[in-house]
Amino acid sequence: MSGAGDSLETITIVVIPPAWPPPDLRCASVGLNGDVTLTWKLPVDSVTLSNFDGFFIYSSANPSGPFTLVDSIFNISQTSYTHQGANANTQSIYY
């Protein structure tokens, strides 16, 4: 209901898909201390390489989320990451 002095505005939200697919995850291993090491294969196409902004690693204790940003990697040549303090030896962790 609109009264005197009220105004209605319309907004449009456009969701833009990522410019490239996520890296090809090859392995997730859990150390004895519960740290998780993720290893992936680098993208090979020139479009992905030229549009690279970073790898953003998220995790959650629930497969449905919410997911929290763990870290960001800005070196496209990096092919692994160790999530220190993940405690995956005592609980499930989803990435």
Secondary structure, 3 states (H helix, E strand, C coil): CCCCCCCCCCCCCCCCCCCCCCCEEEEEEECCCCCEEEEEECCCCHHHHHCCCCEEEEEECCCCCCCEEEEEECCCCCCEEEECCCCCCCCCCEC
